[in-house]
Amino acid sequence: MVEIIKEAGKKYLIREEMYALDTSVVGDKIEGVSDPFGRLAIHANKLCLIHPETGEEMCFQSYYPPVFNSIVKNNPGK
């Protein structure tokens, strides 16, 4: 499990950056990587936006899905 901080971008940009590091993202069907969750194993932990009318910064945070724990438990140190 890794933390990637992006100022802006899409999930395909994260995937491309991971490939550049000679690794891949769990669940990436394009690269033929195992898909134990039925989805790409990328989760936005925090999202901040500027409200278009008030100009106020609004931040939303969520924890990663507990099912992601199975990756770490089954692959310690990877």
mmJSON file of the N, C-alpha and C atoms, coordinates in Angstrom:
{"data_MODEL":{"atom_site":{
"group_PDB":["ATOM","ATOM","ATOM","ATOM","ATOM","ATOM","ATOM","ATOM","ATOM","ATOM","ATOM","ATOM","ATOM","ATOM","ATOM","ATOM","ATOM","ATOM","ATOM","ATOM","ATOM","ATOM","ATOM","ATOM","ATOM","ATOM","ATOM","ATOM","ATOM","ATOM","ATOM","ATOM","ATOM","ATOM","ATOM","ATOM","ATOM","ATOM","ATOM","ATOM","ATOM","ATOM","ATOM","ATOM","ATOM","ATOM","ATOM","ATOM","ATOM","ATOM","ATOM","ATOM","ATOM","ATOM","ATOM","ATOM","ATOM","ATOM","ATOM","ATOM","ATOM","ATOM","ATOM","ATOM","ATOM","ATOM","ATOM","ATOM","ATOM","ATOM","ATOM","ATOM","ATOM","ATOM","ATOM","ATOM","ATOM","ATOM","ATOM","ATOM","ATOM","ATOM","ATOM","ATOM","ATOM","ATOM","ATOM","ATOM","ATOM","ATOM","ATOM","ATOM","ATOM","ATOM","ATOM","ATOM","ATOM","ATOM","ATOM","ATOM","ATOM","ATOM","ATOM","ATOM","ATOM","ATOM","ATOM","ATOM","ATOM","ATOM","ATOM","ATOM","ATOM","ATOM","ATOM","ATOM","ATOM","ATOM","ATOM","ATOM","ATOM","ATOM","ATOM","ATOM","ATOM","ATOM","ATOM","ATOM","ATOM","ATOM","ATOM","ATOM","ATOM","ATOM","ATOM","ATOM","ATOM","ATOM","ATOM","ATOM","ATOM","ATOM","ATOM","ATOM","ATOM","ATOM","ATOM","ATOM","ATOM","ATOM","ATOM","ATOM","ATOM","ATOM","ATOM","ATOM","ATOM","ATOM","ATOM","ATOM","ATOM","ATOM","ATOM","ATOM","ATOM","ATOM","ATOM","ATOM","ATOM","ATOM","ATOM","ATOM","ATOM","ATOM","ATOM","ATOM","ATOM","ATOM","ATOM","ATOM","ATOM","ATOM","ATOM","ATOM","ATOM","ATOM","ATOM","ATOM","ATOM","ATOM","ATOM","ATOM","ATOM","ATOM","ATOM","ATOM","ATOM","ATOM","ATOM","ATOM","ATOM","ATOM","ATOM","ATOM","ATOM","ATOM","ATOM","ATOM","ATOM","ATOM","ATOM","ATOM","ATOM","ATOM","ATOM","ATOM","ATOM","ATOM","ATOM","ATOM","ATOM","ATOM","ATOM","ATOM","ATOM","ATOM","ATOM","ATOM","ATOM","ATOM","ATOM","ATOM","ATOM","ATOM"],
"id":[1,2,3,4,5,6,7,8,9,10,11,12,13,14,15,16,17,18,19,20,21,22,23,24,25,26,27,28,29,30,31,32,33,34,35,36,37,38,39,40,41,42,43,44,45,46,47,48,49,50,51,52,53,54,55,56,57,58,59,60,61,62,63,64,65,66,67,68,69,70,71,72,73,74,75,76,77,78,79,80,81,82,83,84,85,86,87,88,89,90,91,92,93,94,95,96,97,98,99,100,101,102,103,104,105,106,107,108,109,110,111,112,113,114,115,116,117,118,119,120,121,122,123,124,125,126,127,128,129,130,131,132,133,134,135,136,137,138,139,140,141,142,143,144,145,146,147,148,149,150,151,152,153,154,155,156,157,158,159,160,161,162,163,164,165,166,167,168,169,170,171,172,173,174,175,176,177,178,179,180,181,182,183,184,185,186,187,188,189,190,191,192,193,194,195,196,197,198,199,200,201,202,203,204,205,206,207,208,209,210,211,212,213,214,215,216,217,218,219,220,221,222,223,224,225,226,227,228,229,230,231,232,233,234],
"type_symbol":["N","C","C","N","C","C","N","C","C","N","C","C","N","C","C","N","C","C","N","C","C","N","C","C","N","C","C","N","C","C","N","C","C","N","C","C","N","C","C","N","C","C","N","C","C","N","C","C","N","C","C","N","C","C","N","C","C","N","C","C","N","C","C","N","C","C","N","C","C","N","C","C","N","C","C","N","C","C","N","C","C","N","C","C","N","C","C","N","C","C","N","C","C","N","C","C","N","C","C","N","C","C","N","C","C","N","C","C","N","C","C","N","C","C","N","C","C","N","C","C","N","C","C","N","C","C","N","C","C","N","C","C","N","C","C","N","C","C","N","C","C","N","C","C","N","C","C","N","C","C","N","C","C","N","C","C","N","C","C","N","C","C","N","C","C","N","C","C","N","C","C","N","C","C","N","C","C","N","C","C","N","C","C","N","C","C","N","C","C","N","C","C","N","C","C","N","C","C","N","C","C","N","C","C","N","C","C","N","C","C","N","C","C","N","C","C","N","C","C","N","C","C","N","C","C","N","C","C","N","C","C","N","C","C"],
"label_atom_id":["N","CA","C","N","CA","C","N","CA","C","N","CA","C","N","CA","C","N","CA","C","N","CA","C","N","CA","C","N","CA","C","N","CA","C","N","CA","C","N","CA","C","N","CA","C","N","CA","C","N","CA","C","N","CA","C","N","CA","C","N","CA","C","N","CA","C","N","CA","C","N","CA","C","N","CA","C","N","CA","C","N","CA","C","N","CA","C","N","CA","C","N","CA","C","N","CA","C","N","CA","C","N","CA","C","N","CA","C","N","CA","C","N","CA","C","N","CA","C","N","CA","C","N","CA","C","N","CA","C","N","CA","C","N","CA","C","N","CA","C","N","CA","C","N","CA","C","N","CA","C","N","CA","C","N","CA","C","N","CA","C","N","CA","C","N","CA","C","N","CA","C","N","CA","C","N","CA","C","N","CA","C","N","CA","C","N","CA","C","N","CA","C","N","CA","C","N","CA","C","N","CA","C","N","CA","C","N","CA","C","N","CA","C","N","CA","C","N","CA","C","N","CA","C","N","CA","C","N","CA","C","N","CA","C","N","CA","C","N","CA","C","N","CA","C","N","CA","C","N","CA","C","N","CA","C","N","CA","C","N","CA","C","N","CA","C","N","CA","C","N","CA","C"],
"label_alt_id":[null,null,null,null,null,null,null,null,null,null,null,null,null,null,null,null,null,null,null,null,null,null,null,null,null,null,null,null,null,null,null,null,null,null,null,null,null,null,null,null,null,null,null,null,null,null,null,null,null,null,null,null,null,null,null,null,null,null,null,null,null,null,null,null,null,null,null,null,null,null,null,null,null,null,null,null,null,null,null,null,null,null,null,null,null,null,null,null,null,null,null,null,null,null,null,null,null,null,null,null,null,null,null,null,null,null,null,null,null,null,null,null,null,null,null,null,null,null,null,null,null,null,null,null,null,null,null,null,null,null,null,null,null,null,null,null,null,null,null,null,null,null,null,null,null,null,null,null,null,null,null,null,null,null,null,null,null,null,null,null,null,null,null,null,null,null,null,null,null,null,null,null,null,null,null,null,null,null,null,null,null,null,null,null,null,null,null,null,null,null,null,null,null,null,null,null,null,null,null,null,null,null,null,null,null,null,null,null,null,null,null,null,null,null,null,null,null,null,null,null,null,null,null,null,null,null,null,null,null,null,null,null,null,null],
"label_comp_id":["MET","MET","MET","VAL","VAL","VAL","GLU","GLU","GLU","ILE","ILE","ILE","ILE","ILE","ILE","LYS","LYS","LYS","GLU","GLU","GLU","ALA","ALA","ALA","GLY","GLY","GLY","LYS","LYS","LYS","LYS","LYS","LYS","TYR","TYR","TYR","LEU","LEU","LEU","ILE","ILE","ILE","ARG","ARG","ARG","GLU","GLU","GLU","GLU","GLU","GLU","MET","MET","MET","TYR","TYR","TYR","ALA","ALA","ALA","LEU","LEU","LEU","ASP","ASP","ASP","THR","THR","THR","SER","SER","SER","VAL","VAL","VAL","VAL","VAL","VAL","GLY","GLY","GLY","ASP","ASP","ASP","LYS","LYS","LYS","ILE","ILE","ILE","GLU","GLU","GLU","GLY","GLY","GLY","VAL","VAL","VAL","SER","SER","SER","ASP","ASP","ASP","PRO","PRO","PRO","PHE","PHE","PHE","GLY","GLY","GLY","ARG","ARG","ARG","LEU","LEU","LEU","ALA","ALA","ALA","ILE","ILE","ILE","HIS","HIS","HIS","ALA","ALA","ALA","ASN","ASN","ASN","LYS","LYS","LYS","LEU","LEU","LEU","CYS","CYS","CYS","LEU","LEU","LEU","ILE","ILE","ILE","HIS","HIS","HIS","PRO","PRO","PRO","GLU","GLU","GLU","THR","THR","THR","GLY","GLY","GLY","GLU","GLU","GLU","GLU","GLU","GLU","MET","MET","MET","CYS","CYS","CYS","PHE","PHE","PHE","GLN","GLN","GLN","SER","SER","SER","TYR","TYR","TYR","TYR","TYR","TYR","PRO","PRO","PRO","PRO","PRO","PRO","VAL","VAL","VAL","PHE","PHE","PHE","ASN","ASN","ASN","SER","SER","SER","ILE","ILE","ILE","VAL","VAL","VAL","LYS","LYS","LYS","ASN","ASN","ASN","ASN","ASN","ASN","PRO","PRO","PRO","GLY","GLY","GLY","LYS","LYS","LYS"],
"label_asym_id":["A","A","A","A","A","A","A","A","A","A","A","A","A","A","A","A","A","A","A","A","A","A","A","A","A","A","A","A","A","A","A","A","A","A","A","A","A","A","A","A","A","A","A","A","A","A","A","A","A","A","A","A","A","A","A","A","A","A","A","A","A","A","A","A","A","A","A","A","A","A","A","A","A","A","A","A","A","A","A","A","A","A","A","A","A","A","A","A","A","A","A","A","A","A","A","A","A","A","A","A","A","A","A","A","A","A","A","A","A","A","A","A","A","A","A","A","A","A","A","A","A","A","A","A","A","A","A","A","A","A","A","A","A","A","A","A","A","A","A","A","A","A","A","A","A","A","A","A","A","A","A","A","A","A","A","A","A","A","A","A","A","A","A","A","A","A","A","A","A","A","A","A","A","A","A","A","A","A","A","A","A","A","A","A","A","A","A","A","A","A","A","A","A","A","A","A","A","A","A","A","A","A","A","A","A","A","A","A","A","A","A","A","A","A","A","A","A","A","A","A","A","A","A","A","A","A","A","A","A","A","A","A","A","A"],
"label_entity_id":["1","1","1","1","1","1","1","1","1","1","1","1","1","1","1","1","1","1","1","1","1","1","1","1","1","1","1","1","1","1","1","1","1","1","1","1","1","1","1","1","1","1","1","1","1","1","1","1","1","1","1","1","1","1","1","1","1","1","1","1","1","1","1","1","1","1","1","1","1","1","1","1","1","1","1","1","1","1","1","1","1","1","1","1","1","1","1","1","1","1","1","1","1","1","1","1","1","1","1","1","1","1","1","1","1","1","1","1","1","1","1","1","1","1","1","1","1","1","1","1","1","1","1","1","1","1","1","1","1","1","1","1","1","1","1","1","1","1","1","1","1","1","1","1","1","1","1","1","1","1","1","1","1","1","1","1","1","1","1","1","1","1","1","1","1","1","1","1","1","1","1","1","1","1","1","1","1","1","1","1","1","1","1","1","1","1","1","1","1","1","1","1","1","1","1","1","1","1","1","1","1","1","1","1","1","1","1","1","1","1","1","1","1","1","1","1","1","1","1","1","1","1","1","1","1","1","1","1","1","1","1","1","1","1"],
"label_seq_id":[1,1,1,2,2,2,3,3,3,4,4,4,5,5,5,6,6,6,7,7,7,8,8,8,9,9,9,10,10,10,11,11,11,12,12,12,13,13,13,14,14,14,15,15,15,16,16,16,17,17,17,18,18,18,19,19,19,20,20,20,21,21,21,22,22,22,23,23,23,24,24,24,25,25,25,26,26,26,27,27,27,28,28,28,29,29,29,30,30,30,31,31,31,32,32,32,33,33,33,34,34,34,35,35,35,36,36,36,37,37,37,38,38,38,39,39,39,40,40,40,41,41,41,42,42,42,43,43,43,44,44,44,45,45,45,46,46,46,47,47,47,48,48,48,49,49,49,50,50,50,51,51,51,52,52,52,53,53,53,54,54,54,55,55,55,56,56,56,57,57,57,58,58,58,59,59,59,60,60,60,61,61,61,62,62,62,63,63,63,64,64,64,65,65,65,66,66,66,67,67,67,68,68,68,69,69,69,70,70,70,71,71,71,72,72,72,73,73,73,74,74,74,75,75,75,76,76,76,77,77,77,78,78,78],
"pdbx_PDB_ins_code":[null,null,null,null,null,null,null,null,null,null,null,null,null,null,null,null,null,null,null,null,null,null,null,null,null,null,null,null,null,null,null,null,null,null,null,null,null,null,null,null,null,null,null,null,null,null,null,null,null,null,null,null,null,null,null,null,null,null,null,null,null,null,null,null,null,null,null,null,null,null,null,null,null,null,null,null,null,null,null,null,null,null,null,null,null,null,null,null,null,null,null,null,null,null,null,null,null,null,null,null,null,null,null,null,null,null,null,null,null,null,null,null,null,null,null,null,null,null,null,null,null,null,null,null,null,null,null,null,null,null,null,null,null,null,null,null,null,null,null,null,null,null,null,null,null,null,null,null,null,null,null,null,null,null,null,null,null,null,null,null,null,null,null,null,null,null,null,null,null,null,null,null,null,null,null,null,null,null,null,null,null,null,null,null,null,null,null,null,null,null,null,null,null,null,null,null,null,null,null,null,null,null,null,null,null,null,null,null,null,null,null,null,null,null,null,null,null,null,null,null,null,null,null,null,null,null,null,null,null,null,null,null,null,null],
"Cartn_x":[0.863,0.0,0.911,0.583,1.364,0.442,1.0,0.25,0.798,-0.105,0.273,-0.483,0.238,-0.401,-0.398,-1.592,-1.752,-2.464,-1.966,-2.652,-3.861,-3.752,-4.84,-4.551,-5.546,-5.303,-6.391,-6.209,-7.157,-6.461,-7.268,-6.669,-5.726,-5.97,-5.06,-3.666,-3.569,-2.263,-1.517,-2.246,-1.627,-1.123,-1.936,-1.53,-0.272,-0.21,0.962,2.211,2.069,3.211,3.693,2.768,3.152,3.894,3.418,4.091,5.497,5.668,6.993,7.951,7.405,8.211,8.333,7.897,7.949,7.09,5.91,4.937,3.555,2.542,1.184,0.218,-1.044,-2.089,-2.965,-3.247,-4.121,-5.457,-5.914,-7.209,-7.158,-5.962,-5.838,-6.005,-7.201,-7.506,-6.718,-6.392,-5.634,-4.273,-3.654,-2.336,-2.42,-3.615,-3.773,-3.401,-3.488,-3.156,-4.357,-4.098,-5.194,-6.217,-7.475,-8.586,-9.427,-8.897,-9.622,-10.848,-10.964,-12.056,-13.115,-12.867,-13.807,-13.733,-12.607,-12.397,-10.919,-10.554,-9.187,-8.945,-7.846,-7.568,-6.933,-7.654,-7.258,-8.395,-8.032,-9.059,-8.621,-9.492,-9.212,-9.515,-8.474,-8.63,-9.107,-8.635,-9.003,-9.196,-10.25,-10.566,-10.922,-10.229,-10.516,-10.911,-11.955,-12.478,-12.744,-12.757,-13.143,-14.603,-15.448,-16.867,-17.0,-17.725,-17.788,-18.483,-19.334,-20.052,-19.423,-18.989,-18.466,-16.947,-16.266,-14.804,-14.195,-15.05,-14.589,-13.993,-12.872,-12.304,-13.137,-13.517,-14.298,-13.485,-13.244,-12.466,-13.319,-13.166,-13.883,-12.857,-13.02,-12.059,-12.792,-12.237,-12.803,-11.656,-11.871,-10.868,-10.945,-9.84,-9.852,-10.749,-11.296,-12.198,-11.487,-12.121,-11.493,-11.033,-11.692,-11.292,-9.856,-9.371,-7.99,-6.995,-7.414,-6.534,-6.054,-6.865,-6.487,-5.244,-5.027,-3.811,-2.597,-2.649,-1.51,-1.283,-2.326,-2.181,-1.634,-2.044,-1.612,-0.278,0.211,1.447,2.32,2.688,3.458,4.796,5.15,6.421,6.415,5.286,5.246,4.538],
"Cartn_y":[-1.158,0.0,1.222,2.189,3.417,4.614,5.738,6.978,7.832,8.312,9.184,10.492,11.578,12.882,13.559,13.896,14.546,15.873,16.909,18.2,18.184,17.488,17.37,16.143,15.653,14.532,13.493,12.504,11.396,10.117,9.071,7.819,7.224,7.485,6.933,7.552,8.792,9.4,8.709,8.31,7.557,6.221,5.563,4.281,4.45,5.486,5.716,5.969,6.725,6.986,5.703,4.844,3.574,2.694,2.661,1.87,2.39,3.713,4.304,3.846,3.482,2.961,1.439,0.859,-0.583,-1.372,-0.839,-1.537,-1.266,-1.852,-1.659,-1.518,-1.28,-1.091,-2.342,-2.843,-4.011,-3.724,-4.67,-4.543,-3.865,-3.575,-2.909,-3.935,-4.017,-5.003,-4.753,-3.502,-3.195,-3.869,-3.91,-4.52,-5.989,-6.501,-7.91,-8.222,-7.246,-7.435,-8.057,-8.884,-9.538,-8.516,-8.961,-8.068,-8.669,-8.712,-9.355,-8.579,-7.296,-6.472,-6.158,-6.503,-6.152,-4.671,-4.035,-2.618,-2.313,-1.176,-0.695,-0.311,-0.733,-0.493,0.878,1.91,3.298,3.949,4.674,5.31,6.732,7.688,9.081,9.265,9.462,9.638,11.037,12.028,13.405,14.167,14.935,15.744,17.143,18.13,19.521,20.295,21.101,21.902,23.315,24.241,25.613,25.778,26.173,26.367,27.47,27.207,28.182,29.501,29.514,30.751,31.49,30.755,31.411,31.555,30.763,30.775,30.031,29.442,28.705,27.361,26.997,25.674,24.639,23.597,22.505,21.225,20.543,19.308,18.137,17.034,15.814,14.712,13.906,12.847,11.548,10.46,9.153,8.155,7.169,6.13,5.147,4.475,3.495,2.323,1.642,0.525,-0.578,-1.113,-2.164,-3.374,-3.636,-4.778,-4.607,-3.371,-3.141,-3.742,-3.933,-4.543,-5.913,-6.636,-7.985,-7.965,-6.888,-6.793,-6.751,-5.921,-5.762,-7.037,-7.635,-8.856,-10.023,-10.108,-11.227,-10.979,-9.744,-9.396,-8.466,-8.877,-7.966,-7.595,-6.328,-5.875,-5.62,-5.755,-5.536,-4.261],
"Cartn_z":[0.0,0.0,0.0,-0.844,-0.931,-0.849,-0.487,-0.499,-1.63,-2.462,-3.569,-3.382,-3.395,-3.242,-4.603,-5.08,-6.38,-6.162,-6.781,-6.736,-7.663,-8.748,-9.712,-10.56,-11.249,-12.136,-12.069,-12.848,-12.959,-12.543,-12.308,-11.861,-12.9,-14.2,-15.202,-15.066,-14.569,-14.353,-13.22,-12.19,-11.097,-11.635,-12.439,-13.027,-13.875,-14.701,-15.54,-14.701,-13.616,-12.75,-12.076,-11.691,-11.081,-12.086,-13.323,-14.356,-14.604,-14.54,-14.718,-13.622,-12.468,-11.355,-11.418,-12.547,-12.794,-11.817,-11.523,-10.691,-11.263,-10.685,-11.195,-10.023,-10.362,-9.364,-9.33,-8.146,-8.009,-8.685,-9.474,-10.136,-11.483,-11.985,-13.284,-14.401,-14.938,-15.969,-17.249,-17.525,-18.746,-18.717,-17.565,-17.42,-17.004,-16.844,-16.475,-15.042,-14.17,-12.755,-12.047,-11.044,-10.322,-9.84,-9.771,-9.447,-8.328,-7.088,-5.999,-5.509,-5.871,-5.366,-6.404,-7.658,-8.71,-9.062,-8.736,-9.016,-8.931,-9.44,-9.328,-7.865,-7.306,-5.884,-5.674,-6.098,-5.853,-5.075,-4.023,-3.193,-2.857,-3.102,-2.738,-1.262,-0.478,0.969,1.318,0.555,0.862,-0.452,-0.493,-1.671,-1.196,-1.723,-1.362,-2.615,-2.477,-3.57,-3.084,-4.022,-3.709,-4.126,-3.176,-3.474,-4.513,-5.607,-6.699,-6.351,-5.361,-5.018,-3.847,-2.824,-1.624,-1.635,-2.469,-2.485,-1.315,-0.474,0.71,0.293,0.935,0.686,1.435,0.737,1.33,1.179,2.291,2.261,2.745,2.076,2.41,2.574,3.614,3.873,4.166,3.671,3.991,4.13,4.945,5.128,3.98,3.721,2.648,3.028,2.021,2.307,3.1,4.134,4.941,4.12,2.998,2.178,1.668,1.601,1.182,2.176,3.42,4.422,3.985,3.215,2.804,1.919,1.181,0.354,1.26,2.286,3.176,3.976,4.49,5.299,4.476,3.194,2.352,1.676,1.696,1.019,1.85,3.065,3.916,3.253,3.357,2.821,1.33,0.669,-0.775,-1.082],
"occupancy":[1.0,1.0,1.0,1.0,1.0,1.0,1.0,1.0,1.0,1.0,1.0,1.0,1.0,1.0,1.0,1.0,1.0,1.0,1.0,1.0,1.0,1.0,1.0,1.0,1.0,1.0,1.0,1.0,1.0,1.0,1.0,1.0,1.0,1.0,1.0,1.0,1.0,1.0,1.0,1.0,1.0,1.0,1.0,1.0,1.0,1.0,1.0,1.0,1.0,1.0,1.0,1.0,1.0,1.0,1.0,1.0,1.0,1.0,1.0,1.0,1.0,1.0,1.0,1.0,1.0,1.0,1.0,1.0,1.0,1.0,1.0,1.0,1.0,1.0,1.0,1.0,1.0,1.0,1.0,1.0,1.0,1.0,1.0,1.0,1.0,1.0,1.0,1.0,1.0,1.0,1.0,1.0,1.0,1.0,1.0,1.0,1.0,1.0,1.0,1.0,1.0,1.0,1.0,1.0,1.0,1.0,1.0,1.0,1.0,1.0,1.0,1.0,1.0,1.0,1.0,1.0,1.0,1.0,1.0,1.0,1.0,1.0,1.0,1.0,1.0,1.0,1.0,1.0,1.0,1.0,1.0,1.0,1.0,1.0,1.0,1.0,1.0,1.0,1.0,1.0,1.0,1.0,1.0,1.0,1.0,1.0,1.0,1.0,1.0,1.0,1.0,1.0,1.0,1.0,1.0,1.0,1.0,1.0,1.0,1.0,1.0,1.0,1.0,1.0,1.0,1.0,1.0,1.0,1.0,1.0,1.0,1.0,1.0,1.0,1.0,1.0,1.0,1.0,1.0,1.0,1.0,1.0,1.0,1.0,1.0,1.0,1.0,1.0,1.0,1.0,1.0,1.0,1.0,1.0,1.0,1.0,1.0,1.0,1.0,1.0,1.0,1.0,1.0,1.0,1.0,1.0,1.0,1.0,1.0,1.0,1.0,1.0,1.0,1.0,1.0,1.0,1.0,1.0,1.0,1.0,1.0,1.0,1.0,1.0,1.0,1.0,1.0,1.0,1.0,1.0,1.0,1.0,1.0,1.0],
"B_iso_or_equiv":[0.0,0.0,0.0,0.0,0.0,0.0,0.0,0.0,0.0,0.0,0.0,0.0,0.0,0.0,0.0,0.0,0.0,0.0,0.0,0.0,0.0,0.0,0.0,0.0,0.0,0.0,0.0,0.0,0.0,0.0,0.0,0.0,0.0,0.0,0.0,0.0,0.0,0.0,0.0,0.0,0.0,0.0,0.0,0.0,0.0,0.0,0.0,0.0,0.0,0.0,0.0,0.0,0.0,0.0,0.0,0.0,0.0,0.0,0.0,0.0,0.0,0.0,0.0,0.0,0.0,0.0,0.0,0.0,0.0,0.0,0.0,0.0,0.0,0.0,0.0,0.0,0.0,0.0,0.0,0.0,0.0,0.0,0.0,0.0,0.0,0.0,0.0,0.0,0.0,0.0,0.0,0.0,0.0,0.0,0.0,0.0,0.0,0.0,0.0,0.0,0.0,0.0,0.0,0.0,0.0,0.0,0.0,0.0,0.0,0.0,0.0,0.0,0.0,0.0,0.0,0.0,0.0,0.0,0.0,0.0,0.0,0.0,0.0,0.0,0.0,0.0,0.0,0.0,0.0,0.0,0.0,0.0,0.0,0.0,0.0,0.0,0.0,0.0,0.0,0.0,0.0,0.0,0.0,0.0,0.0,0.0,0.0,0.0,0.0,0.0,0.0,0.0,0.0,0.0,0.0,0.0,0.0,0.0,0.0,0.0,0.0,0.0,0.0,0.0,0.0,0.0,0.0,0.0,0.0,0.0,0.0,0.0,0.0,0.0,0.0,0.0,0.0,0.0,0.0,0.0,0.0,0.0,0.0,0.0,0.0,0.0,0.0,0.0,0.0,0.0,0.0,0.0,0.0,0.0,0.0,0.0,0.0,0.0,0.0,0.0,0.0,0.0,0.0,0.0,0.0,0.0,0.0,0.0,0.0,0.0,0.0,0.0,0.0,0.0,0.0,0.0,0.0,0.0,0.0,0.0,0.0,0.0,0.0,0.0,0.0,0.0,0.0,0.0,0.0,0.0,0.0,0.0,0.0,0.0],
"pdbx_formal_charge":[null,null,null,null,null,null,null,null,null,null,null,null,null,null,null,null,null,null,null,null,null,null,null,null,null,null,null,null,null,null,null,null,null,null,null,null,null,null,null,null,null,null,null,null,null,null,null,null,null,null,null,null,null,null,null,null,null,null,null,null,null,null,null,null,null,null,null,null,null,null,null,null,null,null,null,null,null,null,null,null,null,null,null,null,null,null,null,null,null,null,null,null,null,null,null,null,null,null,null,null,null,null,null,null,null,null,null,null,null,null,null,null,null,null,null,null,null,null,null,null,null,null,null,null,null,null,null,null,null,null,null,null,null,null,null,null,null,null,null,null,null,null,null,null,null,null,null,null,null,null,null,null,null,null,null,null,null,null,null,null,null,null,null,null,null,null,null,null,null,null,null,null,null,null,null,null,null,null,null,null,null,null,null,null,null,null,null,null,null,null,null,null,null,null,null,null,null,null,null,null,null,null,null,null,null,null,null,null,null,null,null,null,null,null,null,null,null,null,null,null,null,null,null,null,null,null,null,null,null,null,null,null,null,null],
"auth_seq_id":[1,1,1,2,2,2,3,3,3,4,4,4,5,5,5,6,6,6,7,7,7,8,8,8,9,9,9,10,10,10,11,11,11,12,12,12,13,13,13,14,14,14,15,15,15,16,16,16,17,17,17,18,18,18,19,19,19,20,20,20,21,21,21,22,22,22,23,23,23,24,24,24,25,25,25,26,26,26,27,27,27,28,28,28,29,29,29,30,30,30,31,31,31,32,32,32,33,33,33,34,34,34,35,35,35,36,36,36,37,37,37,38,38,38,39,39,39,40,40,40,41,41,41,42,42,42,43,43,43,44,44,44,45,45,45,46,46,46,47,47,47,48,48,48,49,49,49,50,50,50,51,51,51,52,52,52,53,53,53,54,54,54,55,55,55,56,56,56,57,57,57,58,58,58,59,59,59,60,60,60,61,61,61,62,62,62,63,63,63,64,64,64,65,65,65,66,66,66,67,67,67,68,68,68,69,69,69,70,70,70,71,71,71,72,72,72,73,73,73,74,74,74,75,75,75,76,76,76,77,77,77,78,78,78],
"auth_comp_id":["MET","MET","MET","VAL","VAL","VAL","GLU","GLU","GLU","ILE","ILE","ILE","ILE","ILE","ILE","LYS","LYS","LYS","GLU","GLU","GLU","ALA","ALA","ALA","GLY","GLY","GLY","LYS","LYS","LYS","LYS","LYS","LYS","TYR","TYR","TYR","LEU","LEU","LEU","ILE","ILE","ILE","ARG","ARG","ARG","GLU","GLU","GLU","GLU","GLU","GLU","MET","MET","MET","TYR","TYR","TYR","ALA","ALA","ALA","LEU","LEU","LEU","ASP","ASP","ASP","THR","THR","THR","SER","SER","SER","VAL","VAL","VAL","VAL","VAL","VAL","GLY","GLY","GLY","ASP","ASP","ASP","LYS","LYS","LYS","ILE","ILE","ILE","GLU","GLU","GLU","GLY","GLY","GLY","VAL","VAL","VAL","SER","SER","SER","ASP","ASP","ASP","PRO","PRO","PRO","PHE","PHE","PHE","GLY","GLY","GLY","ARG","ARG","ARG","LEU","LEU","LEU","ALA","ALA","ALA","ILE","ILE","ILE","HIS","HIS","HIS","ALA","ALA","ALA","ASN","ASN","ASN","LYS","LYS","LYS","LEU","LEU","LEU","CYS","CYS","CYS","LEU","LEU","LEU","ILE","ILE","ILE","HIS","HIS","HIS","PRO","PRO","PRO","GLU","GLU","GLU","THR","THR","THR","GLY","GLY","GLY","GLU","GLU","GLU","GLU","GLU","GLU","MET","MET","MET","CYS","CYS","CYS","PHE","PHE","PHE","GLN","GLN","GLN","SER","SER","SER","TYR","TYR","TYR","TYR","TYR","TYR","PRO","PRO","PRO","PRO","PRO","PRO","VAL","VAL","VAL","PHE","PHE","PHE","ASN","ASN","ASN","SER","SER","SER","ILE","ILE","ILE","VAL","VAL","VAL","LYS","LYS","LYS","ASN","ASN","ASN","ASN","ASN","ASN","PRO","PRO","PRO","GLY","GLY","GLY","LYS","LYS","LYS"],
"auth_asym_id":["A","A","A","A","A","A","A","A","A","A","A","A","A","A","A","A","A","A","A","A","A","A","A","A","A","A","A","A","A","A","A","A","A","A","A","A","A","A","A","A","A","A","A","A","A","A","A","A","A","A","A","A","A","A","A","A","A","A","A","A","A","A","A","A","A","A","A","A","A","A","A","A","A","A","A","A","A","A","A","A","A","A","A","A","A","A","A","A","A","A","A","A","A","A","A","A","A","A","A","A","A","A","A","A","A","A","A","A","A","A","A","A","A","A","A","A","A","A","A","A","A","A","A","A","A","A","A","A","A","A","A","A","A","A","A","A","A","A","A","A","A","A","A","A","A","A","A","A","A","A","A","A","A","A","A","A","A","A","A","A","A","A","A","A","A","A","A","A","A","A","A","A","A","A","A","A","A","A","A","A","A","A","A","A","A","A","A","A","A","A","A","A","A","A","A","A","A","A","A","A","A","A","A","A","A","A","A","A","A","A","A","A","A","A","A","A","A","A","A","A","A","A","A","A","A","A","A","A","A","A","A","A","A","A"],
"auth_atom_id":["N","CA","C","N","CA","C","N","CA","C","N","CA","C","N","CA","C","N","CA","C","N","CA","C","N","CA","C","N","CA","C","N","CA","C","N","CA","C","N","CA","C","N","CA","C","N","CA","C","N","CA","C","N","CA","C","N","CA","C","N","CA","C","N","CA","C","N","CA","C","N","CA","C","N","CA","C","N","CA","C","N","CA","C","N","CA","C","N","CA","C","N","CA","C","N","CA","C","N","CA","C","N","CA","C","N","CA","C","N","CA","C","N","CA","C","N","CA","C","N","CA","C","N","CA","C","N","CA","C","N","CA","C","N","CA","C","N","CA","C","N","CA","C","N","CA","C","N","CA","C","N","CA","C","N","CA","C","N","CA","C","N","CA","C","N","CA","C","N","CA","C","N","CA","C","N","CA","C","N","CA","C","N","CA","C","N","CA","C","N","CA","C","N","CA","C","N","CA","C","N","CA","C","N","CA","C","N","CA","C","N","CA","C","N","CA","C","N","CA","C","N","CA","C","N","CA","C","N","CA","C","N","CA","C","N","CA","C","N","CA","C","N","CA","C","N","CA","C","N","CA","C","N","CA","C","N","CA","C","N","CA","C","N","CA","C","N","CA","C","N","CA","C"],
"pdbx_PDB_model_num":[1,1,1,1,1,1,1,1,1,1,1,1,1,1,1,1,1,1,1,1,1,1,1,1,1,1,1,1,1,1,1,1,1,1,1,1,1,1,1,1,1,1,1,1,1,1,1,1,1,1,1,1,1,1,1,1,1,1,1,1,1,1,1,1,1,1,1,1,1,1,1,1,1,1,1,1,1,1,1,1,1,1,1,1,1,1,1,1,1,1,1,1,1,1,1,1,1,1,1,1,1,1,1,1,1,1,1,1,1,1,1,1,1,1,1,1,1,1,1,1,1,1,1,1,1,1,1,1,1,1,1,1,1,1,1,1,1,1,1,1,1,1,1,1,1,1,1,1,1,1,1,1,1,1,1,1,1,1,1,1,1,1,1,1,1,1,1,1,1,1,1,1,1,1,1,1,1,1,1,1,1,1,1,1,1,1,1,1,1,1,1,1,1,1,1,1,1,1,1,1,1,1,1,1,1,1,1,1,1,1,1,1,1,1,1,1,1,1,1,1,1,1,1,1,1,1,1,1,1,1,1,1,1,1]
}}}
